[in-house]
Amino acid sequence: MDSRSRLLYWLLDASRGGPTRLRIIQSLYAKPMNMHKLAISLELDYKTVQGHIELLLENGVVYQLKNSYGSPYFISPEWDNNDYFKELMAGDYDGKKRSKN
């Protein structure tokens, strides 16, 4: 497993907030949106979404064109060629922890 896939594994499979972060990533992959719309569409508290988005920003999974309130978040283009990411976005993720091998 390459380092990018290991990062995704840690963010989505090996930590408590992983399932929520996966839902956020899948939503943003389908349609870029701001935190408020994301919180409403996922039926999550705004502060919960904010915390997860900050972690995803720090790790380069998502980005924002302008760092301003209401600006939408996008999935970073460098994930386009990652097989593990493609598997997650295709819906092949079964909710069970993956082995790191």
Summary of the structure (lengths in Angstrom):
residues: 101
radius of gyration: 12.9
end to end distance: 6.1
largest distance: 40.0
contacts: 254
relative contact order: 0.20
helix: 53%
strand: 7%
